[in-house]
């Protein structure tokens, strides 16, 4: 089962990072970050408000660095 989850996760990363032109997307909006983490938008916003996820601001827009999301995943991995 873990192997299947790893394969699905890898394909999702490829999908979110790629745009068909070979450019990797590093900053994700809250919606994309929620999909990447498998969480709801409200959950990601709560994690941001609690200081659990650092953000990048541009004007009034909020982005999350995919490297920080990967770091969060690694830090919360069990077993």
N, CA, C and O atoms as a DFTB+ gen file, in Angstrom:
316 C
 N C O
     1  1       0.821      -1.192       0.000
     2  2       0.000       0.000       0.000
     3  2       0.868       1.260       0.000
     4  3       0.555       2.227      -0.694
     5  1       1.961       1.253       0.778
     6  2       2.850       2.413       0.809
     7  2       3.464       2.668      -0.558
     8  3       3.654       3.816      -0.957
     9  1       3.773       1.588      -1.276
    10  2       4.353       1.724      -2.612
    11  2       3.383       2.430      -3.554
    12  3       3.783       3.292      -4.337
    13  1       2.125       2.066      -3.473
    14  2       1.099       2.714      -4.296
    15  2       0.990       4.189      -3.937
    16  3       0.907       5.038      -4.825
    17  1       0.991       4.501      -2.648
    18  2       0.906       5.895      -2.205
    19  2       2.119       6.684      -2.698
    20  3       1.980       7.838      -3.104
    21  1       3.292       6.083      -2.668
    22  2       4.499       6.752      -3.154
    23  2       4.412       7.033      -4.653
    24  3       4.817       8.100      -5.114
    25  1       3.886       6.078      -5.404
    26  2       3.758       6.283      -6.861
    27  2       2.747       7.382      -7.173
    28  3       2.983       8.221      -8.044
    29  1       1.620       7.376      -6.459
    30  2       0.599       8.412      -6.664
    31  2       1.167       9.776      -6.305
    32  3       0.961      10.754      -7.024
    33  1       1.882       9.834      -5.193
    34  2       2.489      11.091      -4.759
    35  2       3.481      11.604      -5.802
    36  3       3.487      12.793      -6.120
    37  1       4.306      10.728      -6.327
    38  2       5.297      11.124      -7.338
    39  2       4.609      11.657      -8.592
    40  3       5.064      12.642      -9.172
    41  1       3.520      11.019      -9.015
    42  2       2.802      11.495     -10.206
    43  2       2.150      12.838      -9.958
    44  3       2.110      13.686     -10.850
    45  1       1.631      13.043      -8.737
    46  2       1.029      14.326      -8.398
    47  2       2.079      15.426      -8.419
    48  3       1.825      16.523      -8.916
    49  1       3.248      15.138      -7.885
    50  2       4.345      16.116      -7.899
    51  2       4.690      16.478      -9.337
    52  3       4.845      17.656      -9.661
    53  1       4.810      15.485     -10.191
    54  2       5.111      15.747     -11.605
    55  2       4.033      16.620     -12.227
    56  3       4.336      17.553     -12.970
    57  1       2.787      16.320     -11.927
    58  2       1.672      17.080     -12.500
    59  2       1.679      18.535     -12.028
    60  3       1.503      19.453     -12.830
    61  1       1.881      18.741     -10.732
    62  2       1.843      20.097     -10.198
    63  2       3.061      20.910     -10.603
    64  3       2.959      22.122     -10.789
    65  1       4.203      20.269     -10.741
    66  2       5.426      20.993     -11.068
    67  2       5.534      21.311     -12.556
    68  3       6.089      22.344     -12.932
    69  1       5.026      20.457     -13.376
    70  2       5.218      20.640     -14.806
    71  2       4.114      21.434     -15.448
    72  3       2.960      21.392     -15.020
    73  1       4.484      22.160     -16.483
    74  2       3.482      22.899     -17.249
    75  2       3.534      22.485     -18.713
    76  3       2.954      23.152     -19.569
    77  1       4.227      21.385     -19.003
    78  2       4.330      20.928     -20.377
    79  2       5.477      21.560     -21.139
    80  3       5.768      21.150     -22.262
    81  1       6.136      22.557     -20.551
    82  2       7.244      23.221     -21.216
    83  2       8.559      22.978     -20.479
    84  3       9.574      23.594     -20.804
    85  1       8.550      22.090     -19.495
    86  2       9.761      21.773     -18.765
    87  2      10.086      22.745     -17.644
    88  3      11.180      22.699     -17.081
    89  1       9.153      23.621     -17.315
    90  2       9.371      24.587     -16.236
    91  2       8.705      24.048     -14.982
    92  3       7.524      23.701     -14.996
    93  1       9.476      23.978     -13.886
    94  2       8.916      23.508     -12.632
    95  2       8.289      24.674     -11.871
    96  3       8.880      25.747     -11.743
    97  1       7.095      24.437     -11.377
    98  2       6.396      25.449     -10.592
    99  2       6.826      25.311      -9.143
   100  3       6.589      24.276      -8.519
   101  1       7.454      26.338      -8.606
   102  2       7.941      26.287      -7.228
   103  2       6.935      26.852      -6.236
   104  3       6.805      26.324      -5.132
   105  1       6.229      27.901      -6.596
   106  2       5.258      28.521      -5.702
   107  2       3.855      28.071      -6.079
   108  3       3.467      28.102      -7.247
   109  1       3.098      27.650      -5.061
   110  2       1.727      27.197      -5.266
   111  2       0.777      28.111      -4.512
   112  3       1.103      28.602      -3.431
   113  1      -0.399      28.338      -5.083
   114  2      -1.413      29.077      -4.325
   115  2      -2.021      28.130      -3.290
   116  3      -1.696      26.943      -3.269
   117  1      -2.885      28.641      -2.449
   118  2      -3.446      27.838      -1.357
   119  2      -4.211      26.635      -1.906
   120  3      -4.112      25.540      -1.351
   121  1      -4.966      26.818      -2.976
   122  2      -5.727      25.705      -3.549
   123  2      -4.812      24.581      -4.008
   124  3      -5.053      23.415      -3.698
   125  1      -3.757      24.929      -4.750
   126  2      -2.825      23.922      -5.252
   127  2      -2.042      23.278      -4.114
   128  3      -1.772      22.077      -4.146
   129  1      -1.680      24.063      -3.120
   130  2      -0.964      23.524      -1.963
   131  2      -1.853      22.528      -1.208
   132  3      -1.378      21.492      -0.741
   133  1      -3.129      22.849      -1.096
   134  2      -4.059      21.938      -0.420
   135  2      -4.148      20.617      -1.180
   136  3      -4.127      19.547      -0.571
   137  1      -4.248      20.686      -2.498
   138  2      -4.278      19.463      -3.303
   139  2      -2.979      18.683      -3.156
   140  3      -2.997      17.457      -3.049
   141  1      -1.872      19.379      -3.151
   142  2      -0.550      18.749      -3.026
   143  2      -0.431      17.993      -1.706
   144  3       0.128      16.897      -1.663
   145  1      -0.955      18.581      -0.632
   146  2      -0.873      17.964       0.689
   147  2      -2.018      16.994       0.973
   148  3      -1.972      16.239       1.945
   149  1      -3.041      17.017       0.126
   150  2      -4.204      16.180       0.375
   151  2      -5.055      16.709       1.515
   152  3      -5.690      15.940       2.237
   153  1      -5.065      18.015       1.670
   154  2      -5.809      18.664       2.750
   155  2      -6.827      19.621       2.134
   156  3      -6.816      19.861       0.927
   157  1      -7.691      20.154       2.961
   158  2      -8.654      21.146       2.481
   159  2      -7.985      22.525       2.463
   160  3      -6.952      22.736       3.099
   161  1      -8.589      23.452       1.725
   162  2      -8.081      24.830       1.714
   163  2      -8.132      25.427       3.111
   164  3      -7.204      26.115       3.536
   165  1      -9.233      25.158       3.829
   166  2      -9.370      25.686       5.193
   167  2      -8.268      25.139       6.092
   168  3      -7.729      25.863       6.929
   169  1      -7.936      23.880       5.924
   170  2      -6.880      23.266       6.728
   171  2      -5.532      23.925       6.454
   172  3      -4.772      24.199       7.382
   173  1      -5.237      24.175       5.191
   174  2      -3.966      24.822       4.834
   175  2      -3.946      26.245       5.384
   176  3      -2.925      26.691       5.906
   177  1      -5.056      26.956       5.272
   178  2      -5.115      28.312       5.835
   179  2      -4.901      28.295       7.346
   180  3      -4.246      29.181       7.896
   181  1      -5.455      27.289       8.009
   182  2      -5.273      27.143       9.454
   183  2      -3.797      26.869       9.768
   184  3      -3.248      27.434      10.714
   185  1      -3.164      26.013       8.983
   186  2      -1.743      25.701       9.181
   187  2      -0.883      26.950       8.990
   188  3       0.109      27.137       9.695
   189  1      -1.259      27.793       8.048
   190  2      -0.535      29.051       7.810
   191  2      -0.725      29.975       9.013
   192  3       0.241      30.543       9.523
   193  1      -1.970      30.123       9.462
   194  2      -2.270      31.024      10.588
   195  2      -1.559      30.588      11.862
   196  3      -1.157      31.429      12.666
   197  1      -1.402      29.286      12.053
   198  2      -0.723      28.756      13.234
   199  2       0.799      28.811      13.116
   200  3       1.508      28.468      14.062
   201  1       1.298      29.238      11.965
   202  2       2.746      29.306      11.763
   203  2       3.365      27.986      11.355
   204  3       4.590      27.860      11.331
   205  1       2.548      27.003      11.036
   206  2       3.061      25.695      10.637
   207  2       3.591      25.639       9.226
   208  3       4.406      24.779       8.894
   209  1       3.129      26.560       8.390
   210  2       3.595      26.632       7.009
   211  2       4.006      28.067       6.699
   212  3       3.198      28.987       6.826
   213  1       5.252      28.259       6.296
   214  2       5.672      29.606       5.905
   215  2       5.091      29.979       4.541
   216  3       4.858      29.114       3.696
   217  1       4.865      31.250       4.343
   218  2       4.278      31.716       3.087
   219  2       5.201      32.713       2.397
   220  3       6.131      33.257       2.992
   221  1       4.908      32.928       1.133
   222  2       5.563      33.957       0.329
   223  2       4.451      34.903      -0.105
   224  3       3.465      34.477      -0.708
   225  1       4.612      36.184       0.203
   226  2       3.592      37.172      -0.176
   227  2       4.055      37.965      -1.396
   228  3       5.217      38.352      -1.515
   229  1       3.111      38.187      -2.282
   230  2       3.330      39.054      -3.428
   231  2       2.088      39.917      -3.536
   232  3       1.008      39.441      -3.888
   233  1       2.260      41.200      -3.227
   234  2       1.112      42.092      -3.123
   235  2       0.160      41.516      -2.076
   236  3       0.545      41.345      -0.919
   237  1      -1.062      41.219      -2.465
   238  2      -2.029      40.660      -1.515
   239  2      -2.205      39.153      -1.694
   240  3      -3.052      38.534      -1.050
   241  1      -1.396      38.576      -2.573
   242  2      -1.507      37.142      -2.841
   243  2      -0.580      36.359      -1.930
   244  3       0.487      36.834      -1.541
   245  1      -1.012      35.146      -1.596
   246  2      -0.242      34.260      -0.719
   247  2       0.140      33.016      -1.505
   248  3      -0.695      32.400      -2.168
   249  1       1.420      32.656      -1.421
   250  2       1.928      31.461      -2.073
   251  2       2.669      30.607      -1.062
   252  3       3.138      31.098      -0.036
   253  1       2.767      29.325      -1.367
   254  2       3.531      28.406      -0.542
   255  2       4.608      27.775      -1.410
   256  3       4.349      27.341      -2.533
   257  1       5.810      27.735      -0.874
   258  2       6.958      27.169      -1.576
   259  2       6.848      25.648      -1.518
   260  3       6.712      25.076      -0.436
   261  1       6.905      24.998      -2.667
   262  2       6.755      23.548      -2.719
   263  2       7.847      22.854      -1.902
   264  3       7.633      21.756      -1.389
   265  1       9.013      23.488      -1.781
   266  2      10.089      22.907      -0.966
   267  2       9.699      22.887       0.509
   268  3      10.024      21.943       1.229
   269  1       9.002      23.930       0.956
   270  2       8.534      23.966       2.339
   271  2       7.439      22.928       2.569
   272  3       7.354      22.340       3.648
   273  1       6.603      22.702       1.560
   274  2       5.576      21.671       1.682
   275  2       6.219      20.293       1.785
   276  3       5.798      19.465       2.593
   277  1       7.238      20.049       0.966
   278  2       7.967      18.781       1.040
   279  2       8.636      18.622       2.411
   280  3       8.656      17.528       2.975
   281  1       9.172      19.704       2.929
   282  2       9.804      19.678       4.249
   283  2       8.761      19.337       5.320
   284  3       9.030      18.535       6.215
   285  1       7.573      19.944       5.229
   286  2       6.507      19.667       6.179
   287  2       6.127      18.186       6.126
   288  3       5.938      17.553       7.165
   289  1       6.018      17.639       4.919
   290  2       5.689      16.218       4.755
   291  2       6.752      15.367       5.432
   292  3       6.421      14.449       6.181
   293  1       8.022      15.658       5.181
   294  2       9.106      14.873       5.765
   295  2       9.103      14.958       7.289
   296  3       9.354      13.961       7.965
   297  1       8.823      16.131       7.829
   298  2       8.823      16.319       9.276
   299  2       7.661      15.612       9.958
   300  3       7.746      15.301      11.146
   301  1       6.590      15.353       9.242
   302  2       5.412      14.726       9.828
   303  2       5.262      13.259       9.432
   304  3       4.241      12.631       9.713
   305  1       6.276      12.730       8.786
   306  2       6.255      11.324       8.396
   307  2       6.463      10.455       9.648
   308  3       7.293      10.764      10.502
   309  1       5.711       9.396       9.732
   310  2       5.836       8.484      10.874
   311  2       6.236       7.109      10.383
   312  3       5.895       6.697       9.275
   313  1       6.967       6.411      11.236
   314  2       7.355       5.031      10.912
   315  2       8.563       5.001      10.156
   316  3       9.038       3.924       9.795
